[in-house]
Amino acid sequence: PGLYRSDDFGRTWEFLTDDQNLRYRPWYYMHVFADTQNPDTVYVNNLSMWKSTDGGKNFTEIATPHGDNHDLWIDPHDNQRMIQSNDGGANISFNGGASWSTVYNQFTAQFYHVATDNQFPYRVYGTQQDNSSISVPSDTTCGAIAWSDCYAAGTGESGYIAVHPDDPNIVYVGAVGSSPGGAGALQRYNHRSGQIRLINVWPQAYGGMGAGDLKYRFPWTYPILFSPHDSNILYTCGNHVFRSTDEGTSWEPISPD
């Protein structure tokens, strides 16, 4: 795998580079953009943003306001004017990517799943794309909800979120790709102490590995839920259904592959 170039409308291709920086997490991003004025200037959006001025043979990193870069628009008449998007929002450049506008002037959040706890008033929990998990009250004593009433319930990249039925201070977060934990991360967040503890089903970082080399396989988002019959039983799911009776300290598969 790598980057290829064609100068005859795709009839033949020339291999350019297999730089892993350009193909990190390819199912999620890894978009290639040709400059609108110079055919030898190429941009690749990935975990970072990369630029080549020699037709794609060598690349240098372009700093962006946020990581996980997805899309890029280049003005057809002025290649110094760009709009670039990433997990933090959208940013604009008027100097070919040398500097960008801020992402903190817009409300940008992508929630995969939400959950509620059993308090009254209840709180709503959600995992934001690359911007932490969050807990927001449904009501307050003063009649308004402020940022000071909210808190980050663990980190977050994507996934489900589950609150302990008997203790709303304990939150379980599917945080695939985020830190701490990286690929396959499952976190237990304790709001009393602020501690995040990794409770992955199996301590294996699977980024870049083939499915046949993995002990267990998990999708980008995987379910996390408590038994409605026994609040001490926690379930999660990959290529097996897994059960824990000790708050994620250990897991056992309870279904076939």
TORSEVEX-444535 format. One line per 8 residues: number of its first residue (from 1); their letters; for each residue x, y, z of N, C-alpha, C, O. Coordinates in nm, 3 decimals. Layout:
BEGIN
NUM) A) X,Y,Z,X,Y,Z,X,Y,Z,X,Y,Z; ...
END
This chain:
BEGIN
1) PGLYRSDD) 0.083,-0.121,0.000,0.000,0.000,0.000,0.086,0.126,0.000,0.197,0.126,0.052; 0.033,0.230,-0.058,0.108,0.355,-0.064,0.037,0.456,-0.151,-0.082,0.441,-0.181; 0.109,0.559,-0.190,0.055,0.666,-0.274,0.106,0.647,-0.417,0.224,0.624,-0.440; 0.013,0.656,-0.511,0.046,0.638,-0.652,0.001,0.762,-0.731,-0.088,0.836,-0.689; 0.066,0.782,-0.846,0.034,0.897,-0.932,0.015,0.849,-1.076,0.088,0.763,-1.126; -0.085,0.907,-1.142,-0.109,0.879,-1.283,-0.108,1.010,-1.361,-0.168,1.109,-1.318; -0.040,1.010,-1.475,-0.039,1.126,-1.564,-0.110,1.096,-1.696,-0.097,1.172,-1.792; -0.184,0.986,-1.701,-0.257,0.951,-1.824,-0.400,0.907,-1.792,-0.451,0.810,-1.847
9) FGRTWEFL) -0.463,0.981,-1.701,-0.603,0.961,-1.665,-0.630,0.822,-1.606,-0.738,0.766,-1.624; -0.531,0.767,-1.537,-0.551,0.642,-1.466,-0.518,0.516,-1.544,-0.538,0.406,-1.493; -0.467,0.529,-1.667,-0.431,0.410,-1.743,-0.308,0.341,-1.684,-0.301,0.218,-1.680; -0.212,0.419,-1.639,-0.093,0.363,-1.573,-0.067,0.444,-1.447,-0.107,0.559,-1.435; 0.003,0.380,-1.352,0.029,0.443,-1.223,0.176,0.428,-1.185,0.239,0.327,-1.215; 0.228,0.531,-1.121,0.365,0.531,-1.070,0.362,0.531,-0.918,0.297,0.616,-0.857; 0.432,0.436,-0.857,0.441,0.432,-0.712,0.530,0.546,-0.663,0.638,0.569,-0.717; 0.482,0.618,-0.559,0.556,0.734,-0.508,0.616,0.710,-0.370,0.735,0.731,-0.350
17) TDDQNLRY) 0.534,0.666,-0.276,0.583,0.651,-0.138,0.492,0.558,-0.060,0.372,0.548,-0.087; 0.551,0.490,0.038,0.472,0.409,0.131,0.482,0.465,0.272,0.471,0.391,0.370; 0.504,0.595,0.282,0.516,0.663,0.411,0.393,0.634,0.497,0.281,0.666,0.457; 0.413,0.575,0.614,0.301,0.538,0.700,0.228,0.660,0.755,0.112,0.649,0.794; 0.293,0.775,0.759,0.225,0.896,0.806,0.106,0.932,0.718,0.013,0.999,0.763; 0.108,0.887,0.593,0.002,0.921,0.499,-0.114,0.823,0.504,-0.220,0.851,0.450; -0.095,0.709,0.566,-0.198,0.605,0.562,-0.234,0.552,0.700,-0.273,0.436,0.716; -0.221,0.638,0.799,-0.263,0.601,0.934,-0.415,0.604,0.941,-0.478,0.702,0.901
25) RPWYYMHV) -0.474,0.498,0.990,-0.619,0.486,1.006,-0.692,0.514,0.874,-0.773,0.607,0.868; -0.666,0.437,0.768,-0.718,0.470,0.635,-0.869,0.457,0.621,-0.926,0.520,0.533; -0.935,0.378,0.706,-1.079,0.366,0.693,-1.152,0.492,0.740,-1.273,0.506,0.718; -1.080,0.581,0.805,-1.145,0.696,0.869,-1.114,0.826,0.797,-1.200,0.913,0.784; -0.991,0.839,0.750,-0.954,0.953,0.666,-0.852,0.907,0.564,-0.866,0.796,0.513; -0.751,0.984,0.532,-0.654,0.954,0.427,-0.710,1.000,0.292,-0.726,0.919,0.201; -0.738,1.128,0.281,-0.787,1.188,0.157,-0.675,1.265,0.090,-0.599,1.337,0.156; -0.666,1.251,-0.042,-0.561,1.316,-0.121,-0.623,1.429,-0.202,-0.729,1.413,-0.263
33) FADTQNPD) -0.556,1.546,-0.201,-0.606,1.663,-0.272,-0.495,1.722,-0.358,-0.384,1.745,-0.310; -0.526,1.747,-0.485,-0.431,1.812,-0.575,-0.451,1.962,-0.570,-0.565,2.011,-0.565; -0.343,2.036,-0.571,-0.349,2.181,-0.573,-0.419,2.228,-0.700,-0.407,2.165,-0.805; -0.491,2.338,-0.691,-0.567,2.387,-0.806,-0.482,2.464,-0.906,-0.530,2.494,-1.016; -0.359,2.498,-0.872,-0.273,2.576,-0.961,-0.147,2.500,-1.002,-0.101,2.513,-1.115; -0.092,2.422,-0.910,0.036,2.356,-0.934,0.017,2.204,-0.931,-0.016,2.150,-0.825; 0.037,2.134,-1.042,0.012,1.989,-1.045,0.108,1.908,-0.959,0.080,1.791,-0.931; 0.219,1.965,-0.917,0.315,1.893,-0.834,0.296,1.918,-0.685,0.370,1.865,-0.603
41) TVYVNNLS) 0.196,1.999,-0.650,0.165,2.022,-0.509,0.046,1.936,-0.470,-0.061,1.944,-0.530; 0.066,1.853,-0.368,-0.034,1.756,-0.325,-0.050,1.765,-0.174,0.048,1.781,-0.101; -0.174,1.754,-0.128,-0.203,1.754,0.016,-0.266,1.620,0.053,-0.344,1.563,-0.024; -0.231,1.570,0.170,-0.293,1.449,0.224,-0.344,1.480,0.364,-0.267,1.520,0.451; -0.473,1.460,0.384,-0.533,1.475,0.516,-0.532,1.341,0.587,-0.577,1.240,0.532; -0.480,1.339,0.709,-0.470,1.217,0.786,-0.473,1.257,0.933,-0.532,1.360,0.967; -0.413,1.178,1.020,-0.401,1.220,1.160,-0.341,1.360,1.165,-0.388,1.445,1.240; -0.238,1.383,1.086,-0.184,1.517,1.059,-0.213,1.552,0.914,-0.263,1.469,0.839
49) MWKSTDGG) -0.183,1.674,0.876,-0.198,1.717,0.737,-0.059,1.727,0.675,0.034,1.778,0.737; -0.046,1.678,0.552,0.084,1.669,0.487,0.080,1.737,0.350,-0.023,1.738,0.282; 0.196,1.794,0.310,0.205,1.865,0.182,0.330,1.820,0.107,0.438,1.806,0.166; 0.315,1.799,-0.023,0.428,1.768,-0.110,0.435,1.872,-0.221,0.333,1.914,-0.275; 0.555,1.914,-0.254,0.576,2.008,-0.365,0.656,1.944,-0.478,0.696,2.012,-0.573; 0.680,1.813,-0.468,0.755,1.744,-0.574,0.674,1.629,-0.633,0.728,1.523,-0.666; 0.543,1.651,-0.644,0.458,1.552,-0.706,0.425,1.432,-0.621,0.382,1.330,-0.674; 0.443,1.441,-0.492,0.405,1.333,-0.402,0.517,1.242,-0.359,0.491,1.140,-0.296
57) KNFTEIAT) 0.641,1.275,-0.392,0.753,1.189,-0.353,0.795,1.212,-0.208,0.829,1.118,-0.137; 0.792,1.337,-0.164,0.831,1.372,-0.028,0.726,1.465,0.032,0.667,1.547,-0.039; 0.702,1.451,0.162,0.599,1.529,0.228,0.654,1.594,0.354,0.741,1.540,0.422; 0.600,1.712,0.385,0.627,1.780,0.511,0.494,1.805,0.580,0.391,1.822,0.515; 0.497,1.807,0.712,0.374,1.824,0.789,0.332,1.969,0.794,0.415,2.059,0.807; 0.201,1.992,0.783,0.141,2.124,0.801,0.066,2.124,0.934,-0.020,2.040,0.956; 0.098,2.217,1.020,0.030,2.226,1.149,-0.113,2.273,1.129,-0.138,2.369,1.056; -0.207,2.206,1.194,-0.348,2.245,1.191,-0.398,2.263,1.334,-0.337,2.210,1.427
65) PHGDNHDL) -0.507,2.338,1.353,-0.555,2.364,1.490,-0.601,2.240,1.565,-0.609,2.241,1.688; -0.630,2.132,1.492,-0.678,2.010,1.557,-0.634,1.891,1.473,-0.610,1.905,1.353; -0.625,1.776,1.536,-0.587,1.655,1.465,-0.704,1.585,1.400,-0.818,1.632,1.407; -0.676,1.472,1.337,-0.775,1.393,1.265,-0.837,1.476,1.154,-0.952,1.520,1.163; -0.760,1.497,1.050,-0.799,1.587,0.941,-0.872,1.510,0.832,-0.828,1.403,0.789; -0.984,1.566,0.786,-1.072,1.494,0.694,-1.080,1.555,0.555,-1.056,1.486,0.456; -1.114,1.681,0.547,-1.148,1.737,0.416,-1.074,1.867,0.392,-1.025,1.931,0.485; -1.066,1.906,0.264,-0.993,2.027,0.226,-1.055,2.085,0.100,-1.078,2.013,0.002
73) WIDPHDNQ) -1.084,2.213,0.103,-1.126,2.287,-0.017,-1.020,2.390,-0.050,-0.976,2.465,0.037; -0.977,2.393,-0.177,-0.879,2.489,-0.225,-0.946,2.575,-0.331,-1.005,2.523,-0.425; -0.938,2.705,-0.315,-0.999,2.798,-0.410,-0.945,2.769,-0.551,-0.823,2.768,-0.570; -1.033,2.746,-0.649,-0.986,2.718,-0.785,-0.905,2.831,-0.847,-0.826,2.808,-0.938; -0.924,2.954,-0.798,-0.858,3.070,-0.857,-0.745,3.124,-0.771,-0.665,3.206,-0.817; -0.736,3.080,-0.646,-0.633,3.129,-0.554,-0.598,3.016,-0.458,-0.669,2.992,-0.361; -0.487,2.947,-0.485,-0.453,2.830,-0.405,-0.403,2.863,-0.265,-0.370,2.773,-0.188; -0.398,2.991,-0.232,-0.364,3.030,-0.095,-0.487,3.031,-0.005,-0.473,3.031,0.118
81) RMIQSNDG) -0.604,3.031,-0.064,-0.730,3.032,0.013,-0.779,2.889,0.029,-0.805,2.820,-0.070; -0.793,2.845,0.155,-0.832,2.707,0.184,-0.931,2.703,0.299,-0.932,2.789,0.386; -1.015,2.601,0.297,-1.098,2.565,0.412,-1.069,2.419,0.442,-1.080,2.332,0.355; -1.032,2.392,0.566,-0.992,2.258,0.606,-1.075,2.214,0.725,-1.104,2.294,0.814; -1.115,2.086,0.728,-1.199,2.037,0.837,-1.131,1.921,0.908,-1.056,1.844,0.848; -1.159,1.911,1.037,-1.101,1.806,1.121,-1.197,1.776,1.235,-1.307,1.830,1.240; -1.156,1.692,1.327,-1.244,1.655,1.438,-1.276,1.772,1.530,-1.368,1.763,1.611; -1.202,1.881,1.520,-1.228,1.997,1.603,-1.320,2.098,1.540,-1.370,2.187,1.609
89) GANISFNG) -1.346,2.086,1.409,-1.431,2.182,1.340,-1.375,2.217,1.204,-1.320,2.131,1.135; -1.388,2.342,1.166,-1.339,2.390,1.037,-1.249,2.511,1.059,-1.273,2.591,1.150; -1.146,2.525,0.976,-1.055,2.638,0.986,-1.019,2.688,0.846,-1.022,2.612,0.749; -0.986,2.816,0.838,-0.963,2.884,0.711,-0.820,2.936,0.707,-0.767,2.983,0.807; -0.759,2.926,0.589,-0.625,2.981,0.568,-0.627,3.070,0.445,-0.691,3.039,0.345; -0.554,3.181,0.454,-0.537,3.271,0.340,-0.393,3.273,0.292,-0.356,3.355,0.208; -0.310,3.181,0.345,-0.169,3.179,0.307,-0.119,3.037,0.282,-0.006,3.003,0.317; -0.205,2.955,0.222,-0.164,2.821,0.183,-0.138,2.726,0.297,-0.062,2.631,0.280
97) GASWSTVY) -0.198,2.749,0.412,-0.182,2.660,0.526,-0.073,2.698,0.622,-0.045,2.625,0.717; -0.009,2.813,0.600,0.095,2.859,0.695,0.033,2.895,0.829,0.097,2.879,0.933; -0.090,2.943,0.829,-0.163,2.973,0.952,-0.311,2.950,0.926,-0.357,2.953,0.811; -0.386,2.928,1.034,-0.528,2.894,1.022,-0.610,2.974,1.123,-0.559,3.018,1.226; -0.736,2.992,1.091,-0.829,3.050,1.188,-0.854,2.949,1.299,-0.825,2.831,1.285; -0.908,2.996,1.410,-0.931,2.911,1.526,-1.053,2.822,1.507,-1.142,2.854,1.428; -1.057,2.710,1.579,-1.176,2.625,1.580,-1.263,2.655,1.701,-1.368,2.592,1.719; -1.221,2.750,1.785,-1.294,2.780,1.908,-1.396,2.892,1.892,-1.439,2.952,1.991
105) NQFTAQFY) -1.434,2.921,1.769,-1.536,3.023,1.745,-1.663,2.960,1.690,-1.744,3.029,1.628; -1.681,2.830,1.711,-1.795,2.760,1.655,-1.834,2.646,1.749,-1.750,2.590,1.819; -1.961,2.613,1.749,-2.008,2.500,1.829,-2.004,2.375,1.741,-2.088,2.356,1.653; -1.905,2.292,1.766,-1.886,2.172,1.686,-1.875,2.053,1.778,-1.783,2.046,1.860; -1.966,1.959,1.766,-1.959,1.837,1.845,-2.032,1.726,1.769,-2.138,1.749,1.711; -1.974,1.609,1.769,-2.036,1.492,1.708,-2.051,1.386,1.815,-1.952,1.334,1.867; -2.175,1.355,1.847,-2.203,1.254,1.949,-2.242,1.123,1.882,-2.326,1.119,1.793; -2.179,1.015,1.928,-2.212,0.883,1.876,-2.332,0.824,1.950,-2.426,0.774,1.888
113) HVATDNQF) -2.328,0.831,2.083,-2.435,0.773,2.164,-2.450,0.855,2.292,-2.355,0.918,2.338; -2.570,0.852,2.348,-2.595,0.921,2.475,-2.662,0.824,2.571,-2.719,0.723,2.530; -2.653,0.856,2.700,-2.715,0.776,2.805,-2.758,0.870,2.917,-2.715,0.985,2.922; -2.841,0.820,3.007,-2.882,0.896,3.125,-2.857,0.812,3.250,-2.845,0.690,3.242; -2.848,0.880,3.364,-2.834,0.807,3.490,-2.967,0.803,3.563,-3.069,0.846,3.509; -2.967,0.753,3.686,-3.091,0.736,3.762,-3.109,0.842,3.869,-3.192,0.825,3.960; -3.034,0.951,3.861,-3.052,1.060,3.957,-3.179,1.139,3.925,-3.239,1.123,3.819; -3.217,1.223,4.020,-3.323,1.321,3.996,-3.278,1.456,4.052,-3.259,1.469,4.173
121) PYRVYGTQ) -3.262,1.556,3.965,-3.274,1.550,3.819,-3.165,1.462,3.758,-3.055,1.452,3.812; -3.197,1.399,3.648,-3.102,1.309,3.584,-2.996,1.389,3.507,-3.015,1.508,3.478; -2.887,1.324,3.475,-2.782,1.381,3.391,-2.775,1.304,3.260,-2.803,1.184,3.255; -2.736,1.374,3.155,-2.719,1.315,3.022,-2.569,1.301,2.995,-2.492,1.393,3.021; -2.529,1.185,2.943,-2.389,1.156,2.915,-2.373,1.125,2.766,-2.460,1.063,2.705; -2.263,1.168,2.710,-2.237,1.137,2.570,-2.089,1.135,2.539,-2.010,1.202,2.606; -2.051,1.058,2.437,-1.912,1.054,2.392,-1.900,1.138,2.266,-1.964,1.110,2.165; -1.816,1.242,2.273,-1.795,1.329,2.159,-1.679,1.278,2.073,-1.584,1.219,2.124
129) QDNSSISV) -1.690,1.300,1.945,-1.580,1.263,1.856,-1.455,1.343,1.890,-1.447,1.463,1.861; -1.359,1.276,1.950,-1.226,1.332,1.976,-1.224,1.450,2.072,-1.123,1.520,2.079; -1.331,1.475,2.144,-1.334,1.591,2.232,-1.391,1.557,2.369,-1.468,1.634,2.426; -1.354,1.443,2.421,-1.389,1.395,2.553,-1.536,1.354,2.563,-1.619,1.393,2.481; -1.564,1.274,2.663,-1.703,1.245,2.699,-1.750,1.356,2.792,-1.669,1.425,2.854; -1.880,1.373,2.800,-1.931,1.486,2.877,-2.058,1.445,2.952,-2.136,1.362,2.905; -2.076,1.504,3.069,-2.195,1.485,3.149,-2.261,1.620,3.171,-2.198,1.715,3.217; -2.390,1.629,3.137,-2.464,1.755,3.143,-2.591,1.733,3.225,-2.662,1.635,3.201
137) PSDTTCGA) -2.622,1.819,3.321,-2.744,1.802,3.399,-2.868,1.837,3.318,-2.863,1.923,3.230; -2.977,1.771,3.350,-3.103,1.805,3.284,-3.169,1.927,3.346,-3.256,1.989,3.285; -3.126,1.962,3.467,-3.183,2.079,3.536,-3.089,2.118,3.649,-3.007,2.037,3.693; -3.101,2.240,3.695,-3.022,2.286,3.810,-3.113,2.365,3.904,-3.226,2.399,3.868; -3.064,2.393,4.021,-3.144,2.465,4.120,-3.163,2.611,4.083,-3.257,2.676,4.130; -3.074,2.665,3.998,-3.085,2.806,3.963,-3.162,2.829,3.834,-3.181,2.943,3.793; -3.208,2.721,3.769,-3.290,2.737,3.650,-3.213,2.751,3.520,-3.275,2.761,3.414; -3.083,2.752,3.525,-3.001,2.762,3.404,-2.887,2.662,3.414,-2.840,2.630,3.523
145) IAWSDCYA) -2.842,2.612,3.300,-2.732,2.516,3.295,-2.608,2.588,3.243,-2.607,2.637,3.130; -2.504,2.592,3.326,-2.379,2.659,3.289,-2.270,2.555,3.265,-2.286,2.438,3.299; -2.158,2.601,3.206,-2.046,2.511,3.185,-1.995,2.453,3.317,-1.947,2.340,3.321; -2.007,2.529,3.425,-1.960,2.481,3.555,-2.042,2.364,3.607,-1.998,2.293,3.697; -2.161,2.342,3.550,-2.245,2.230,3.589,-2.211,2.102,3.512,-2.263,1.995,3.543; -2.124,2.114,3.412,-2.088,2.000,3.327,-1.948,1.951,3.364,-1.869,2.023,3.424; -1.920,1.829,3.328,-1.784,1.778,3.348,-1.755,1.670,3.245,-1.845,1.610,3.187; -1.625,1.647,3.223,-1.580,1.543,3.130,-1.581,1.409,3.201,-1.510,1.390,3.300
153) AGTGESGY) -1.661,1.317,3.152,-1.673,1.183,3.212,-1.580,1.087,3.139,-1.627,0.996,3.069; -1.451,1.105,3.154,-1.355,1.025,3.079,-1.318,1.095,2.950,-1.370,1.202,2.919; -1.227,1.034,2.874,-1.192,1.092,2.745,-1.292,1.041,2.642,-1.402,1.002,2.680; -1.258,1.040,2.517,-1.355,0.990,2.421,-1.310,1.013,2.279,-1.258,1.119,2.245; -1.331,0.916,2.198,-1.312,0.928,2.054,-1.440,0.886,1.985,-1.489,0.953,1.894; -1.493,0.777,2.029,-1.619,0.729,1.974,-1.672,0.620,2.065,-1.599,0.567,2.149; -1.798,0.586,2.048,-1.846,0.469,2.120,-1.965,0.495,2.210,-2.023,0.603,2.213; -1.998,0.391,2.283,-2.109,0.394,2.377,-2.060,0.444,2.512,-1.940,0.452,2.539
161) IAVHPDDP) -2.156,0.477,2.597,-2.127,0.521,2.732,-2.235,0.463,2.823,-2.352,0.462,2.787; -2.195,0.416,2.941,-2.289,0.353,3.033,-2.259,0.400,3.175,-2.143,0.404,3.216; -2.363,0.435,3.248,-2.350,0.483,3.385,-2.394,0.371,3.479,-2.493,0.303,3.454; -2.319,0.353,3.588,-2.355,0.249,3.684,-2.495,0.278,3.738,-2.520,0.389,3.784; -2.586,0.181,3.735,-2.724,0.206,3.779,-2.736,0.250,3.924,-2.828,0.323,3.959; -2.642,0.205,4.010,-2.650,0.236,4.152,-2.557,0.347,4.197,-2.564,0.392,4.311; -2.469,0.392,4.108,-2.371,0.494,4.146,-2.340,0.581,4.024,-2.257,0.543,3.942; -2.404,0.696,4.011,-2.384,0.781,3.893,-2.245,0.841,3.884,-2.212,0.904,3.783
169) NIVYVGAV) -2.163,0.824,3.986,-2.025,0.873,3.978,-1.934,0.779,3.900,-1.820,0.815,3.868; -1.982,0.660,3.869,-1.902,0.562,3.794,-1.958,0.553,3.652,-2.074,0.518,3.632; -1.872,0.584,3.555,-1.914,0.589,3.414,-1.819,0.503,3.332,-1.697,0.508,3.350; -1.874,0.425,3.241,-1.795,0.340,3.152,-1.802,0.398,3.011,-1.910,0.425,2.959; -1.685,0.416,2.951,-1.674,0.491,2.826,-1.600,0.409,2.721,-1.489,0.361,2.746; -1.662,0.391,2.606,-1.592,0.337,2.490,-1.515,0.449,2.424,-1.574,0.540,2.366; -1.383,0.443,2.431,-1.300,0.556,2.387,-1.197,0.509,2.285,-1.078,0.532,2.301; -1.244,0.444,2.180,-1.155,0.389,2.078,-1.068,0.499,2.018,-1.118,0.600,1.970
177) GSSPGGAG) -0.938,0.478,2.022,-0.845,0.570,1.958,-0.800,0.686,2.044,-0.710,0.759,2.004; -0.861,0.705,2.161,-0.825,0.821,2.242,-0.722,0.782,2.348,-0.683,0.666,2.358; -0.681,0.879,2.424,-0.580,0.856,2.527,-0.642,0.885,2.665,-0.713,0.984,2.678; -0.617,0.803,2.767,-0.534,0.682,2.762,-0.607,0.564,2.701,-0.730,0.555,2.708; -0.531,0.474,2.642,-0.587,0.349,2.595,-0.565,0.320,2.449,-0.537,0.206,2.413; -0.577,0.421,2.364,-0.558,0.399,2.222,-0.665,0.309,2.164,-0.780,0.309,2.208; -0.626,0.232,2.064,-0.721,0.145,1.995,-0.782,0.045,2.091,-0.711,-0.020,2.168; -0.915,0.033,2.087,-0.984,-0.063,2.171,-1.006,-0.020,2.314,-1.043,-0.102,2.397
185) ALQRYNHR) -0.984,0.106,2.344,-0.989,0.151,2.483,-1.130,0.142,2.541,-1.228,0.183,2.479; -1.137,0.088,2.661,-1.259,0.088,2.741,-1.220,0.144,2.877,-1.131,0.090,2.943; -1.286,0.251,2.919,-1.246,0.323,3.039,-1.353,0.316,3.148,-1.473,0.311,3.119; -1.306,0.315,3.271,-1.395,0.331,3.388,-1.357,0.463,3.453,-1.245,0.481,3.501; -1.453,0.556,3.455,-1.427,0.690,3.510,-1.495,0.703,3.646,-1.614,0.672,3.660; -1.418,0.749,3.745,-1.470,0.772,3.880,-1.476,0.923,3.902,-1.373,0.988,3.914; -1.597,0.978,3.908,-1.611,1.123,3.920,-1.566,1.173,4.057,-1.523,1.288,4.069; -1.576,1.091,4.160,-1.533,1.134,4.293,-1.383,1.164,4.295,-1.339,1.265,4.351
193) SGQIRLIN) -1.306,1.076,4.236,-1.160,1.091,4.240,-1.101,1.151,4.113,-0.987,1.195,4.112; -1.181,1.152,4.005,-1.129,1.198,3.877,-1.041,1.095,3.808,-0.976,1.127,3.708; -1.038,0.973,3.859,-0.951,0.869,3.805,-1.014,0.802,3.683,-1.133,0.772,3.681; -0.930,0.780,3.581,-0.968,0.699,3.465,-0.887,0.570,3.471,-0.764,0.573,3.476; -0.957,0.457,3.471,-0.889,0.327,3.474,-0.925,0.250,3.348,-1.042,0.237,3.313; -0.823,0.198,3.280,-0.846,0.118,3.161,-0.893,-0.021,3.201,-0.832,-0.086,3.285; -1.002,-0.065,3.140,-1.056,-0.198,3.169,-1.079,-0.273,3.038,-1.178,-0.345,3.024; -0.988,-0.258,2.944,-0.999,-0.327,2.816,-1.022,-0.476,2.836,-0.967,-0.537,2.928
201) VWPQAYGG) -1.104,-0.534,2.751,-1.128,-0.678,2.758,-0.998,-0.756,2.745,-0.976,-0.853,2.816; -0.913,-0.712,2.653,-0.783,-0.776,2.633,-0.682,-0.667,2.603,-0.706,-0.584,2.516; -0.569,-0.664,2.673,-0.473,-0.553,2.659,-0.389,-0.564,2.532,-0.270,-0.595,2.537; -0.454,-0.539,2.419,-0.386,-0.551,2.291,-0.421,-0.430,2.205,-0.538,-0.404,2.178; -0.319,-0.357,2.162,-0.340,-0.244,2.071,-0.347,-0.299,1.929,-0.248,-0.353,1.879; -0.463,-0.287,1.864,-0.481,-0.356,1.736,-0.464,-0.266,1.615,-0.489,-0.310,1.503; -0.421,-0.141,1.633,-0.402,-0.053,1.519,-0.299,-0.108,1.422,-0.186,-0.137,1.462; -0.336,-0.121,1.296,-0.243,-0.168,1.194,-0.226,-0.318,1.188,-0.145,-0.367,1.109
209) MGAGDLKY) -0.300,-0.392,1.269,-0.288,-0.538,1.271,-0.402,-0.601,1.193,-0.514,-0.549,1.192; -0.374,-0.713,1.129,-0.478,-0.786,1.059,-0.569,-0.858,1.155,-0.529,-0.891,1.267; -0.694,-0.883,1.112,-0.791,-0.947,1.201,-0.744,-1.084,1.247,-0.773,-1.125,1.360; -0.672,-1.156,1.162,-0.626,-1.289,1.197,-0.521,-1.291,1.306,-0.495,-1.396,1.365; -0.458,-1.177,1.332,-0.354,-1.169,1.434,-0.407,-1.126,1.570,-0.330,-1.115,1.666; -0.537,-1.102,1.580,-0.595,-1.049,1.703,-0.663,-1.160,1.783,-0.725,-1.250,1.727; -0.650,-1.151,1.914,-0.722,-1.246,2.001,-0.871,-1.218,1.997,-0.951,-1.310,1.984; -0.909,-1.089,2.010,-1.048,-1.048,2.001,-1.057,-0.930,1.904,-0.960,-0.858,1.883
217) RFPWTYPI) -1.175,-0.913,1.846,-1.195,-0.806,1.747,-1.309,-0.716,1.792,-1.415,-0.764,1.832; -1.286,-0.586,1.784,-1.386,-0.488,1.825,-1.408,-0.387,1.713,-1.311,-0.346,1.648; -1.532,-0.347,1.688,-1.558,-0.244,1.587,-1.527,-0.105,1.640,-1.486,-0.088,1.754; -1.547,-0.006,1.554,-1.521,0.134,1.590,-1.606,0.175,1.709,-1.555,0.241,1.800; -1.732,0.139,1.710,-1.817,0.159,1.828,-1.871,0.023,1.870,-1.920,-0.054,1.787; -1.862,-0.006,1.998,-1.909,-0.135,2.048,-1.996,-0.112,2.170,-1.969,-0.021,2.249; -2.101,-0.192,2.189,-2.197,-0.169,2.298,-2.135,-0.188,2.436,-2.047,-0.272,2.455; -2.182,-0.109,2.531,-2.151,-0.124,2.673,-2.282,-0.107,2.748,-2.349,-0.005,2.732
225) LFSPHDSN) -2.320,-0.205,2.829,-2.447,-0.192,2.901,-2.448,-0.279,3.026,-2.380,-0.381,3.035; -2.527,-0.233,3.122,-2.549,-0.309,3.245,-2.672,-0.397,3.229,-2.766,-0.363,3.157; -2.670,-0.510,3.297,-2.786,-0.598,3.298,-2.903,-0.526,3.365,-2.885,-0.467,3.472; -3.022,-0.530,3.306,-3.138,-0.470,3.373,-3.186,-0.553,3.491,-3.271,-0.509,3.568; -3.131,-0.674,3.506,-3.173,-0.764,3.613,-3.074,-0.766,3.730,-3.112,-0.798,3.843; -2.949,-0.731,3.702,-2.845,-0.735,3.806,-2.746,-0.622,3.777,-2.671,-0.630,3.679; -2.746,-0.520,3.859,-2.661,-0.403,3.834,-2.513,-0.430,3.854,-2.430,-0.344,3.827; -2.479,-0.550,3.900,-2.338,-0.587,3.915,-2.281,-0.655,3.791,-2.163,-0.691,3.788
233) ILYTCGNH) -2.363,-0.673,3.690,-2.319,-0.740,3.568,-2.308,-0.637,3.456,-2.405,-0.568,3.423; -2.190,-0.629,3.398,-2.161,-0.536,3.288,-2.129,-0.618,3.163,-2.055,-0.716,3.169; -2.186,-0.575,3.050,-2.162,-0.643,2.923,-2.094,-0.549,2.824,-2.116,-0.428,2.826; -2.013,-0.607,2.739,-1.965,-0.537,2.620,-1.955,-0.639,2.508,-1.969,-0.759,2.532; -1.933,-0.592,2.388,-1.945,-0.682,2.274,-1.842,-0.651,2.167,-1.825,-0.536,2.127; -1.772,-0.754,2.121,-1.686,-0.747,2.004,-1.723,-0.863,1.914,-1.839,-0.875,1.874; -1.627,-0.950,1.882,-1.663,-1.072,1.810,-1.721,-1.178,1.904,-1.768,-1.282,1.859; -1.718,-1.152,2.034,-1.791,-1.227,2.135,-1.871,-1.128,2.219,-1.844,-1.008,2.217
241) VFRSTDEG) -1.969,-1.179,2.292,-2.029,-1.102,2.401,-1.945,-1.131,2.525,-1.917,-1.247,2.557; -1.906,-1.025,2.596,-1.822,-1.039,2.715,-1.899,-0.993,2.838,-1.979,-0.900,2.832; -1.873,-1.060,2.950,-1.940,-1.027,3.076,-1.837,-1.004,3.185,-1.736,-1.074,3.195; -1.865,-0.902,3.268,-1.782,-0.874,3.385,-1.871,-0.862,3.507,-1.978,-0.801,3.501; -1.827,-0.920,3.618,-1.900,-0.908,3.744,-1.819,-0.834,3.849,-1.857,-0.828,3.965; -1.706,-0.775,3.807,-1.620,-0.702,3.900,-1.583,-0.564,3.845,-1.470,-0.517,3.861; -1.681,-0.500,3.780,-1.667,-0.364,3.729,-1.553,-0.351,3.627,-1.484,-0.249,3.622; -1.535,-0.455,3.546,-1.439,-0.447,3.437,-1.299,-0.491,3.470,-1.211,-0.486,3.385
249) TSWEPISP) -1.276,-0.535,3.594,-1.142,-0.583,3.630,-1.107,-0.709,3.551,-0.992,-0.728,3.513; -1.206,-0.794,3.525,-1.185,-0.913,3.443,-1.309,-0.935,3.357,-1.419,-0.888,3.389; -1.289,-1.007,3.246,-1.397,-1.032,3.151,-1.395,-1.180,3.110,-1.291,-1.244,3.109; -1.513,-1.231,3.077,-1.522,-1.365,3.022,-1.611,-1.363,2.899,-1.717,-1.300,2.900; -1.570,-1.432,2.790,-1.658,-1.442,2.673,-1.773,-1.538,2.703,-1.750,-1.645,2.759; -1.894,-1.501,2.666,-2.010,-1.585,2.696,-2.087,-1.621,2.570,-2.200,-1.670,2.577; -2.027,-1.597,2.453,-2.092,-1.632,2.328,-1.986,-1.684,2.231,-1.867,-1.656,2.249; -2.026,-1.758,2.128,-1.929,-1.798,2.026,-1.888,-1.678,1.940,-1.949,-1.571,1.947
257) D) -1.785,-1.698,1.861,-1.738,-1.594,1.769,-1.847,-1.567,1.665,-1.828,-1.482,1.578
END
